[in-house]
Amino acid sequence: MSVTFMAQPISGYSNGMHVHHSLTRDGKSAFFDQEKMNNHSDILRYWIGGIIETMPAAVSYLCPSINSYRRLKDFAASPGTATWGEENKSTALRLISRTAGLTRIEHRLGSGDLNPYLGLAVILAGGLAGLRNKIEPPDEFKDVAWGLPDDVERLPKTISSAADALENETLLHEILGHDEVNYWIQTR
């Protein structure tokens, strides 16, 4: 027997690392606000906006090896676009917000071979960027996010294109630090 954390160890099987996360304030969900439309607090809205805005650059951390990109293909249950949707498992961010106790984001992009500490850091950095800059998210994606027309913008599909996206992005540089991000880019 052998164990692997490769993102695509053999044809037909892939391995992702979905990160469910939420924020609380005084023991209550900071993402849930029953006074707002769909119970989505302003914090949640900006958090999603920041993660979506930084997602193309975050791919470099979330998919750290050449093998990571083998799983990023349409109809393979892995996201290929920077999209979010309520209970939508085809989007990169799946939002669950039925009740205050359940409200969370499932970040579905990470591959099974990511460093969990760096993966969490880049996800949190994206959310913080959204809060600090009040970044509005794109509209909720309500369709299936796989098999979209060629003119729909895709996330980076190679290790080098992800590093290029990270190099050209500024929000993650500000929060993670230029030295860390530049070191990471040089390792790619």
Contacts in CASP RR format, 6 or more apart in sequence:
PFRMAT RR
TARGET T0000
AUTHOR 0000-0000-0000
METHOD contacts of the structure
MODEL  1
MSVTFMAQPISGYSNGMHVHHSLTRDGKSAFFDQEKMNNHSDILRYWIGG
IIETMPAAVSYLCPSINSYRRLKDFAASPGTATWGEENKSTALRLISRTA
GLTRIEHRLGSGDLNPYLGLAVILAGGLAGLRNKIEPPDEFKDVAWGLPD
DVERLPKTISSAADALENETLLHEILGHDEVNYWIQTR
4 15 0 8 1.000
5 15 0 8 1.000
5 112 0 8 1.000
5 113 0 8 1.000
6 15 0 8 1.000
6 65 0 8 1.000
6 67 0 8 1.000
6 112 0 8 1.000
6 113 0 8 1.000
7 14 0 8 1.000
7 15 0 8 1.000
7 16 0 8 1.000
7 63 0 8 1.000
7 65 0 8 1.000
7 67 0 8 1.000
7 68 0 8 1.000
7 69 0 8 1.000
7 70 0 8 1.000
7 71 0 8 1.000
7 111 0 8 1.000
7 112 0 8 1.000
7 113 0 8 1.000
8 14 0 8 1.000
8 15 0 8 1.000
8 67 0 8 1.000
8 68 0 8 1.000
8 70 0 8 1.000
8 71 0 8 1.000
9 15 0 8 1.000
12 76 0 8 1.000
14 70 0 8 1.000
14 71 0 8 1.000
14 76 0 8 1.000
14 77 0 8 1.000
14 78 0 8 1.000
15 71 0 8 1.000
15 111 0 8 1.000
15 112 0 8 1.000
15 113 0 8 1.000
16 71 0 8 1.000
16 78 0 8 1.000
16 110 0 8 1.000
16 111 0 8 1.000
16 112 0 8 1.000
17 110 0 8 1.000
17 111 0 8 1.000
17 112 0 8 1.000
17 114 0 8 1.000
17 116 0 8 1.000
18 106 0 8 1.000
18 107 0 8 1.000
18 108 0 8 1.000
18 110 0 8 1.000
19 106 0 8 1.000
19 107 0 8 1.000
19 110 0 8 1.000
19 119 0 8 1.000
19 120 0 8 1.000
19 123 0 8 1.000
20 104 0 8 1.000
20 105 0 8 1.000
20 106 0 8 1.000
20 107 0 8 1.000
21 104 0 8 1.000
21 105 0 8 1.000
21 107 0 8 1.000
21 120 0 8 1.000
21 123 0 8 1.000
21 124 0 8 1.000
22 29 0 8 1.000
22 30 0 8 1.000
22 31 0 8 1.000
22 103 0 8 1.000
22 104 0 8 1.000
22 105 0 8 1.000
23 29 0 8 1.000
23 30 0 8 1.000
23 31 0 8 1.000
23 43 0 8 1.000
23 47 0 8 1.000
24 30 0 8 1.000
28 100 0 8 1.000
29 41 0 8 1.000
29 100 0 8 1.000
29 101 0 8 1.000
29 103 0 8 1.000
30 41 0 8 1.000
30 43 0 8 1.000
30 44 0 8 1.000
31 40 0 8 1.000
31 41 0 8 1.000
31 43 0 8 1.000
31 44 0 8 1.000
31 47 0 8 1.000
31 97 0 8 1.000
31 103 0 8 1.000
31 104 0 8 1.000
31 105 0 8 1.000
32 39 0 8 1.000
32 40 0 8 1.000
32 41 0 8 1.000
32 44 0 8 1.000
32 97 0 8 1.000
32 99 0 8 1.000
32 100 0 8 1.000
32 101 0 8 1.000
32 103 0 8 1.000
33 39 0 8 1.000
33 40 0 8 1.000
33 41 0 8 1.000
33 42 0 8 1.000
33 44 0 8 1.000
34 100 0 8 1.000
36 42 0 8 1.000
38 86 0 8 1.000
38 97 0 8 1.000
39 97 0 8 1.000
39 100 0 8 1.000
39 103 0 8 1.000
40 95 0 8 1.000
40 97 0 8 1.000
43 131 0 8 1.000
44 95 0 8 1.000
44 97 0 8 1.000
44 103 0 8 1.000
44 105 0 8 1.000
45 136 0 8 1.000
45 137 0 8 1.000
46 127 0 8 1.000
46 130 0 8 1.000
46 131 0 8 1.000
46 133 0 8 1.000
46 134 0 8 1.000
46 135 0 8 1.000
46 136 0 8 1.000
46 137 0 8 1.000
47 105 0 8 1.000
47 127 0 8 1.000
47 130 0 8 1.000
47 131 0 8 1.000
48 84 0 8 1.000
48 93 0 8 1.000
48 95 0 8 1.000
48 105 0 8 1.000
48 127 0 8 1.000
48 137 0 8 1.000
49 127 0 8 1.000
49 130 0 8 1.000
49 135 0 8 1.000
49 136 0 8 1.000
49 137 0 8 1.000
49 138 0 8 1.000
50 126 0 8 1.000
50 127 0 8 1.000
50 129 0 8 1.000
50 130 0 8 1.000
50 131 0 8 1.000
50 133 0 8 1.000
50 135 0 8 1.000
50 137 0 8 1.000
50 171 0 8 1.000
51 58 0 8 1.000
51 93 0 8 1.000
51 105 0 8 1.000
51 107 0 8 1.000
51 123 0 8 1.000
51 126 0 8 1.000
51 127 0 8 1.000
51 130 0 8 1.000
52 82 0 8 1.000
52 83 0 8 1.000
52 84 0 8 1.000
52 92 0 8 1.000
52 93 0 8 1.000
52 137 0 8 1.000
52 138 0 8 1.000
53 126 0 8 1.000
53 129 0 8 1.000
53 130 0 8 1.000
53 135 0 8 1.000
53 171 0 8 1.000
54 122 0 8 1.000
54 125 0 8 1.000
54 126 0 8 1.000
54 127 0 8 1.000
54 129 0 8 1.000
54 169 0 8 1.000
54 171 0 8 1.000
54 172 0 8 1.000
55 82 0 8 1.000
55 92 0 8 1.000
55 109 0 8 1.000
55 155 0 8 1.000
56 82 0 8 1.000
56 155 0 8 1.000
56 156 0 8 1.000
56 162 0 8 1.000
56 165 0 8 1.000
56 169 0 8 1.000
57 162 0 8 1.000
57 165 0 8 1.000
57 166 0 8 1.000
57 168 0 8 1.000
57 169 0 8 1.000
57 171 0 8 1.000
57 172 0 8 1.000
58 109 0 8 1.000
58 122 0 8 1.000
58 123 0 8 1.000
58 125 0 8 1.000
58 126 0 8 1.000
58 166 0 8 1.000
58 172 0 8 1.000
59 109 0 8 1.000
59 155 0 8 1.000
59 156 0 8 1.000
59 162 0 8 1.000
59 165 0 8 1.000
59 166 0 8 1.000
60 156 0 8 1.000
60 159 0 8 1.000
60 162 0 8 1.000
60 163 0 8 1.000
60 165 0 8 1.000
60 166 0 8 1.000
60 184 0 8 1.000
60 185 0 8 1.000
60 188 0 8 1.000
61 114 0 8 1.000
61 115 0 8 1.000
61 118 0 8 1.000
61 119 0 8 1.000
61 121 0 8 1.000
61 122 0 8 1.000
61 166 0 8 1.000
61 184 0 8 1.000
62 68 0 8 1.000
62 109 0 8 1.000
62 110 0 8 1.000
62 111 0 8 1.000
62 114 0 8 1.000
62 119 0 8 1.000
62 122 0 8 1.000
62 123 0 8 1.000
63 69 0 8 1.000
63 72 0 8 1.000
63 109 0 8 1.000
63 110 0 8 1.000
63 111 0 8 1.000
63 114 0 8 1.000
63 159 0 8 1.000
63 162 0 8 1.000
64 111 0 8 1.000
64 113 0 8 1.000
64 114 0 8 1.000
64 115 0 8 1.000
64 118 0 8 1.000
64 159 0 8 1.000
65 111 0 8 1.000
65 113 0 8 1.000
65 159 0 8 1.000
66 159 0 8 1.000
67 111 0 8 1.000
67 113 0 8 1.000
68 110 0 8 1.000
68 111 0 8 1.000
68 112 0 8 1.000
68 113 0 8 1.000
68 114 0 8 1.000
68 159 0 8 1.000
69 157 0 8 1.000
69 158 0 8 1.000
69 159 0 8 1.000
71 78 0 8 1.000
71 111 0 8 1.000
72 78 0 8 1.000
72 79 0 8 1.000
72 80 0 8 1.000
72 155 0 8 1.000
72 157 0 8 1.000
74 80 0 8 1.000
74 146 0 8 1.000
74 147 0 8 1.000
74 148 0 8 1.000
75 146 0 8 1.000
75 147 0 8 1.000
76 146 0 8 1.000
77 89 0 8 1.000
78 108 0 8 1.000
78 109 0 8 1.000
79 90 0 8 1.000
79 91 0 8 1.000
79 92 0 8 1.000
79 108 0 8 1.000
79 109 0 8 1.000
79 145 0 8 1.000
79 155 0 8 1.000
80 92 0 8 1.000
80 109 0 8 1.000
80 145 0 8 1.000
80 146 0 8 1.000
80 154 0 8 1.000
80 155 0 8 1.000
81 91 0 8 1.000
81 92 0 8 1.000
81 141 0 8 1.000
81 145 0 8 1.000
81 148 0 8 1.000
81 152 0 8 1.000
81 153 0 8 1.000
81 154 0 8 1.000
81 155 0 8 1.000
82 92 0 8 1.000
82 138 0 8 1.000
82 153 0 8 1.000
82 155 0 8 1.000
83 91 0 8 1.000
83 92 0 8 1.000
83 93 0 8 1.000
83 138 0 8 1.000
83 141 0 8 1.000
83 145 0 8 1.000
84 91 0 8 1.000
84 92 0 8 1.000
84 93 0 8 1.000
84 94 0 8 1.000
84 95 0 8 1.000
84 105 0 8 1.000
84 137 0 8 1.000
84 138 0 8 1.000
84 140 0 8 1.000
84 141 0 8 1.000
85 91 0 8 1.000
85 93 0 8 1.000
85 94 0 8 1.000
85 95 0 8 1.000
85 140 0 8 1.000
85 141 0 8 1.000
85 142 0 8 1.000
86 95 0 8 1.000
86 96 0 8 1.000
86 97 0 8 1.000
86 140 0 8 1.000
87 94 0 8 1.000
87 95 0 8 1.000
87 96 0 8 1.000
88 94 0 8 1.000
88 95 0 8 1.000
88 141 0 8 1.000
88 142 0 8 1.000
88 145 0 8 1.000
89 108 0 8 1.000
90 144 0 8 1.000
90 145 0 8 1.000
90 146 0 8 1.000
91 108 0 8 1.000
91 141 0 8 1.000
91 145 0 8 1.000
92 107 0 8 1.000
92 108 0 8 1.000
92 109 0 8 1.000
92 145 0 8 1.000
92 155 0 8 1.000
93 105 0 8 1.000
93 106 0 8 1.000
93 107 0 8 1.000
93 108 0 8 1.000
94 105 0 8 1.000
94 106 0 8 1.000
94 108 0 8 1.000
95 104 0 8 1.000
95 105 0 8 1.000
95 106 0 8 1.000
96 102 0 8 1.000
96 103 0 8 1.000
96 104 0 8 1.000
96 105 0 8 1.000
96 106 0 8 1.000
97 103 0 8 1.000
107 123 0 8 1.000
109 155 0 8 1.000
110 119 0 8 1.000
118 184 0 8 1.000
121 176 0 8 1.000
122 172 0 8 1.000
122 176 0 8 1.000
125 171 0 8 1.000
125 172 0 8 1.000
125 175 0 8 1.000
125 176 0 8 1.000
126 171 0 8 1.000
126 172 0 8 1.000
126 175 0 8 1.000
128 175 0 8 1.000
129 135 0 8 1.000
129 171 0 8 1.000
129 172 0 8 1.000
129 174 0 8 1.000
129 175 0 8 1.000
130 171 0 8 1.000
133 171 0 8 1.000
156 162 0 8 1.000
156 164 0 8 1.000
156 165 0 8 1.000
159 188 0 8 1.000
160 188 0 8 1.000
162 188 0 8 1.000
163 185 0 8 1.000
163 188 0 8 1.000
166 172 0 8 1.000
166 181 0 8 1.000
166 184 0 8 1.000
166 185 0 8 1.000
167 185 0 8 1.000
172 181 0 8 1.000
173 181 0 8 1.000
END
